[in-house]
C-alpha cells in the first residue's frame, strides 16, 4: 500500500486492488 495519500480516480472504480487500497487509505489504522 502506498504511504502517500491518493485521490480516487475513475480507474480505481474498475480496479479491485485500487478500490481496496483506497479503502485502506480512508480507513484509520486499527490497533
N, CA, C and O atoms as a printed pandas DataFrame, in Angstrom:
     atom_number atom_name residue_name chain_id  residue_number  x_coord  y_coord  z_coord
0              1         N          UNK        A               1    0.843   -1.199    0.000
1              2        CA          UNK        A               1    0.000    0.000    0.000
2              3         C          UNK        A               1    0.874    1.243    0.000
3              4         O          UNK        A               1    1.874    1.311    0.715
4              5         N          UNK        A               2    0.495    2.216   -0.799
5              6        CA          UNK        A               2    1.289    3.443   -0.859
6              7         C          UNK        A               2    1.096    4.269    0.397
7              8         O          UNK        A               2   -0.026    4.423    0.879
8              9         N          UNK        A               3    2.192    4.803    0.929
9             10        CA          UNK        A               3    2.107    5.616    2.141
10            11         C          UNK        A               3    1.586    7.007    1.801
11            12         O          UNK        A               3    0.981    7.673    2.640
12            13         N          UNK        A               4    1.825    7.439    0.566
13            14        CA          UNK        A               4    1.380    8.771    0.152
14            15         C          UNK        A               4   -0.130    8.775   -0.075
15            16         O          UNK        A               4   -0.686    7.810   -0.599
16            17         N          UNK        A               5   -0.785    9.854    0.317
17            18        CA          UNK        A               5   -2.234    9.956    0.100
18            19         C          UNK        A               5   -2.551    9.951   -1.383
19            20         O          UNK        A               5   -1.765   10.455   -2.186
20            21         N          UNK        A               6   -3.679    9.395   -1.754
21            22        CA          UNK        A               6   -4.044    9.321   -3.165
22            23         C          UNK        A               6   -5.505    9.703   -3.348
23            24         O          UNK        A               6   -6.321    9.538   -2.441
24            25         N          UNK        A               7   -5.817   10.204   -4.505
25            26        CA          UNK        A               7   -7.197   10.610   -4.788
26            27         C          UNK        A               7   -7.877    9.531   -5.638
27            28         O          UNK        A               7   -7.294    8.998   -6.582
28            29         N          UNK        A               8   -9.107    9.233   -5.279
29            30        CA          UNK        A               8   -9.847    8.214   -6.033
30            31         C          UNK        A               8  -10.038    8.656   -7.477
31            32         O          UNK        A               8  -10.369    9.812   -7.740
32            33         N          UNK        A               9   -9.828    7.735   -8.407
33            34        CA          UNK        A               9   -9.980    8.055   -9.823
34            35         C          UNK        A               9  -10.962    7.075  -10.449
35            36         O          UNK        A               9  -11.196    6.004   -9.891
36            37         N          UNK        A              10  -11.538    7.416  -11.590
37            38        CA          UNK        A              10  -12.470    6.516  -12.281
38            39         C          UNK        A              10  -11.862    5.129  -12.479
39            40         O          UNK        A              10  -12.573    4.125  -12.436
40            41         N          UNK        A              11  -10.560    5.073  -12.694
41            42        CA          UNK        A              11   -9.904    3.789  -12.928
42            43         C          UNK        A              11   -9.994    2.917  -11.682
43            44         O          UNK        A              11  -10.125    1.697  -11.782
44            45         N          UNK        A              12   -9.924    3.549  -10.492
45            46        CA          UNK        A              12   -9.994    2.781   -9.257
46            47         C          UNK        A              12  -11.348    2.077   -9.120
47            48         O          UNK        A              12  -11.450    1.020   -8.498
48            49         N          UNK        A              13  -12.378    2.679   -9.710
49            50        CA          UNK        A              13  -13.710    2.087   -9.616
50            51         C          UNK        A              13  -13.747    0.727  -10.309
51            52         O          UNK        A              13  -14.514   -0.155   -9.922
52            53         N          UNK        A              14  -12.923    0.567  -11.323
53            54        CA          UNK        A              14  -12.887   -0.691  -12.071
54            55         C          UNK        A              14  -11.695   -1.542  -11.665
55            56         O          UNK        A              14  -11.457   -2.609  -12.230
56            57         N          UNK        A              15  -10.941   -1.053  -10.668
57            58        CA          UNK        A              15   -9.758   -1.777  -10.251
58            59         C          UNK        A              15   -9.950   -2.221   -8.810
59            60         O          UNK        A              15   -9.931   -1.400   -7.893
60            61         N          UNK        A              16  -10.135   -3.537   -8.610
61            62        CA          UNK        A              16  -10.371   -4.055   -7.264
62            63         C          UNK        A              16   -9.218   -3.696   -6.341
63            64         O          UNK        A              16   -9.435   -3.266   -5.208
64            65         N          UNK        A              17   -8.004   -3.869   -6.816
65            66        CA          UNK        A              17   -6.836   -3.570   -5.992
66            67         C          UNK        A              17   -6.833   -2.092   -5.621
67            68         O          UNK        A              17   -6.528   -1.732   -4.484
68            69         N          UNK        A              18   -7.171   -1.246   -6.577
69            70        CA          UNK        A              18   -7.198    0.189   -6.320
70            71         C          UNK        A              18   -8.303    0.532   -5.325
71            72         O          UNK        A              18   -8.134    1.407   -4.476
72            73         N          UNK        A              19   -9.425   -0.156   -5.433
73            74        CA          UNK        A              19  -10.539    0.103   -4.523
74            75         C          UNK        A              19  -10.157   -0.284   -3.098
75            76         O          UNK        A              19  -10.436    0.448   -2.148
76            77         N          UNK        A              20   -9.520   -1.437   -2.961
77            78        CA          UNK        A              20   -9.079   -1.894   -1.640
78            79         C          UNK        A              20   -8.065   -0.918   -1.068
79            80         O          UNK        A              20   -8.131   -0.559    0.108
80            81         N          UNK        A              21   -7.127   -0.489   -1.903
81            82        CA          UNK        A              21   -6.106    0.448   -1.462
82            83         C          UNK        A              21   -6.756    1.747   -1.007
83            84         O          UNK        A              21   -6.347    2.332   -0.004
84            85         N          UNK        A              22   -7.765    2.198   -1.741
85            86        CA          UNK        A              22   -8.450    3.444   -1.389
86            87         C          UNK        A              22   -9.168    3.288   -0.047
87            88         O          UNK        A              22   -9.160    4.202    0.779
88            89         N          UNK        A              23   -9.791    2.117    0.164
89            90        CA          UNK        A              23  -10.489    1.886    1.429
90            91         C          UNK        A              23   -9.504    1.851    2.589
91            92         O          UNK        A              23   -9.765    2.419    3.649
92            93         N          UNK        A              24   -8.374    1.187    2.387
93            94        CA          UNK        A              24   -7.364    1.113    3.438
94            95         C          UNK        A              24   -6.826    2.502    3.752
95            96         O          UNK        A              24   -6.543    2.821    4.907
96            97         N          UNK        A              25   -6.687    3.319    2.723
97            98        CA          UNK        A              25   -6.163    4.670    2.915
98            99         C          UNK        A              25   -7.181    5.530    3.656
99           100         O          UNK        A              25   -6.810    6.384    4.461
100          101         N          UNK        A              26   -8.460    5.304    3.384
101          102        CA          UNK        A              26   -9.503    6.110    4.010
102          103         C          UNK        A              26   -9.877    5.584    5.396
103          104         O          UNK        A              26  -10.529    6.278    6.176
104          105         N          UNK        A              27   -9.459    4.351    5.695
105          106        CA          UNK        A              27   -9.788    3.756    6.989
106          107         C          UNK        A              27   -8.658    3.958    7.991
107          108         O          UNK        A              27   -7.503    3.664    7.684
108          109         N          UNK        A              28   -8.974    4.455    9.183
109          110        CA          UNK        A              28   -7.943    4.660   10.218
110          111         C          UNK        A              28   -7.265    3.339   10.561
111          112         O          UNK        A              28   -7.884    2.276   10.507
112          113         N          UNK        A              29   -5.995    3.420   10.913
113          114        CA          UNK        A              29   -5.247    2.201   11.254
114          115         C          UNK        A              29   -5.844    1.575   12.518
115          116         O          UNK        A              29   -6.109    2.267   13.501
116          117         N          UNK        A              30   -6.047    0.270   12.475
117          118        CA          UNK        A              30   -6.593   -0.425   13.645
118          119         C          UNK        A              30   -5.472   -0.778   14.615
119          120         O          UNK        A              30   -4.337   -1.018   14.203
120          121         N          UNK        A              31   -5.794   -0.809   15.899
121          122        CA          UNK        A              31   -4.783   -1.122   16.920
122          123         C          UNK        A              31   -4.305   -2.565   16.815
123          124         O          UNK        A              31   -3.456   -2.993   17.597
